């Protein structure tokens, strides 16, 4: 037995290795086990004593190749970074360090595997919890679509990218007709049902690349990347018809629900999401003033139209 002394205590290296709470092995340049504990030997289903003096390649050619690469790196003065290793349902942190002789040559390497499965599980659970918190923070709690803050943040980034790439984009502004009357007549519980139904209809109708958000009490906005005015109007009309056909029951009665939609497409004066939103919002009020349950768009930007009206 190989031994060393600490004060008046004599300790065998095998005894020392076996006392460690991690899987560990000492391996020479030829890839032979100089020493190892049972925790590491168990990976191959062998007894630690049987493996002493045996080459790693007898159990794992992949590990033997890794050892060759380790010593090649040590000879170049490089270190082996700690890394994770998945073995079955366990995750280990692997640490590999060289043992050098008096001349500085790497004569062996110490390999230590620490079971970090619980830590990784905790990390995954924490990451999932943070993901859910981020999701909830970005969503409107009633309808589940993006809230106003997140919607405008996302759209601003998408619009800036579209402006750089000179790509088309459009925006729809959707307002539920007579929503206050619905709340006053049937109650807020029914109003909430209407909001959920309308938002679900929007989410199920738009493309996966479109961005939908609830930006007001009964107001929704849709950002449509790579979409010109014609495409935006087609989608708006499809949405209008689909929402009009919704069957929302209040007791035995069907509650009619319609929306007014304003559309706007990329123009030179659109420098921010607020600019195109303003045009779509103004177009939506044209739809309201023209009788509701319809789609409208502006022939010219709202601030130009306003100036023309004031001059007239």
VENPE-V230498 format. One record per backbone hydrogen bond with DSSP energy under -0.5 kcal/mol. NH is the residue of the N-H (numbers start at 1). CO is the residue of the C=O. If there is no record, write none. Layout:
# VENPE-V230498
nh->NH co->CO
nh->NH co->CO
This chain:
# VENPE-V230498
nh->4 co->11
nh->6 co->9
nh->9 co->6
nh->10 co->8
nh->11 co->4
nh->11 co->9
nh->13 co->2
nh->16 co->12
nh->17 co->13
nh->18 co->14
nh->19 co->15
nh->19 co->16
nh->20 co->16
nh->20 co->17
nh->23 co->113
nh->25 co->111
nh->26 co->35
nh->27 co->25
nh->27 co->109
nh->28 co->32
nh->29 co->107
nh->31 co->28
nh->33 co->54
nh->34 co->26
nh->34 co->32
nh->35 co->26
nh->37 co->24
nh->40 co->37
nh->41 co->37
nh->42 co->38
nh->43 co->40
nh->44 co->41
nh->45 co->42
nh->46 co->41
nh->50 co->47
nh->51 co->47
nh->51 co->48
nh->52 co->48
nh->53 co->33
nh->54 co->51
nh->56 co->31
nh->58 co->55
nh->59 co->56
nh->60 co->56
nh->64 co->60
nh->65 co->61
nh->66 co->62
nh->67 co->63
nh->68 co->64
nh->69 co->65
nh->70 co->66
nh->71 co->67
nh->72 co->68
nh->73 co->69
nh->74 co->70
nh->75 co->71
nh->76 co->72
nh->76 co->73
nh->77 co->74
nh->78 co->73
nh->80 co->96
nh->81 co->79
nh->83 co->94
nh->85 co->92
nh->87 co->85
nh->87 co->90
nh->90 co->87
nh->92 co->85
nh->93 co->114
nh->94 co->83
nh->94 co->92
nh->95 co->112
nh->97 co->110
nh->99 co->108
nh->100 co->98
nh->101 co->105
nh->104 co->101
nh->107 co->99
nh->107 co->105
nh->108 co->99
nh->109 co->27
nh->110 co->97
nh->111 co->25
nh->111 co->109
nh->112 co->95
nh->112 co->110
nh->113 co->23
nh->114 co->93
nh->114 co->112
nh->115 co->113
nh->116 co->91
nh->116 co->114
nh->117 co->91
nh->120 co->116
nh->121 co->117
nh->122 co->118
nh->123 co->119
nh->124 co->120
nh->125 co->121
nh->126 co->122
nh->127 co->123
nh->128 co->124
nh->129 co->125
nh->130 co->126
nh->131 co->127
nh->132 co->128
nh->133 co->129
nh->134 co->130
nh->135 co->131
nh->136 co->132
nh->137 co->133
nh->138 co->134
nh->139 co->135
nh->139 co->136
nh->140 co->145
nh->141 co->139
nh->144 co->140
nh->146 co->212
nh->147 co->138
nh->151 co->147
nh->152 co->148
nh->153 co->149
nh->154 co->150
nh->155 co->151
nh->156 co->152
nh->157 co->153
nh->158 co->154
nh->159 co->155
nh->160 co->156
nh->161 co->157
nh->162 co->158
nh->163 co->159
nh->164 co->160
nh->165 co->161
nh->166 co->162
nh->167 co->162
nh->170 co->224
nh->171 co->264
nh->172 co->222
nh->173 co->262
nh->174 co->172
nh->174 co->220
nh->175 co->260
nh->176 co->218
nh->177 co->258
nh->179 co->176
nh->182 co->178
nh->183 co->179
nh->184 co->180
nh->185 co->181
nh->186 co->182
nh->187 co->182
nh->187 co->183
nh->191 co->187
nh->192 co->188
nh->193 co->189
nh->194 co->190
nh->195 co->191
nh->196 co->192
nh->197 co->193
nh->198 co->194
nh->199 co->195
nh->200 co->196
nh->201 co->197
nh->202 co->198
nh->203 co->199
nh->204 co->200
nh->205 co->201
nh->205 co->202
nh->206 co->202
nh->210 co->207
nh->211 co->223
nh->213 co->221
nh->214 co->146
nh->215 co->213
nh->215 co->219
nh->216 co->219
nh->220 co->174
nh->221 co->213
nh->222 co->172
nh->223 co->211
nh->224 co->170
nh->224 co->222
nh->225 co->223
nh->226 co->168
nh->227 co->224
nh->232 co->228
nh->233 co->229
nh->234 co->230
nh->235 co->231
nh->236 co->232
nh->237 co->233
nh->238 co->234
nh->239 co->235
nh->240 co->236
nh->241 co->237
nh->242 co->238
nh->243 co->239
nh->244 co->240
nh->245 co->241
nh->246 co->243
nh->248 co->246
nh->248 co->255
nh->249 co->247
nh->250 co->253
nh->252 co->250
nh->253 co->250
nh->255 co->248
nh->256 co->254
nh->260 co->175
nh->261 co->294
nh->262 co->173
nh->263 co->296
nh->264 co->171
nh->266 co->169
nh->270 co->267
nh->271 co->269
nh->275 co->272
nh->276 co->272
nh->277 co->273
nh->278 co->274
nh->279 co->275
nh->280 co->276
nh->281 co->277
nh->282 co->278
nh->283 co->279
nh->284 co->280
nh->285 co->281
nh->286 co->282
nh->287 co->283
nh->288 co->284
nh->289 co->285
nh->290 co->286
nh->291 co->288
nh->292 co->287
nh->296 co->261
nh->298 co->263
nh->305 co->301
nh->306 co->302
nh->307 co->303
nh->308 co->304
nh->309 co->305
nh->310 co->306
nh->311 co->307
nh->312 co->308
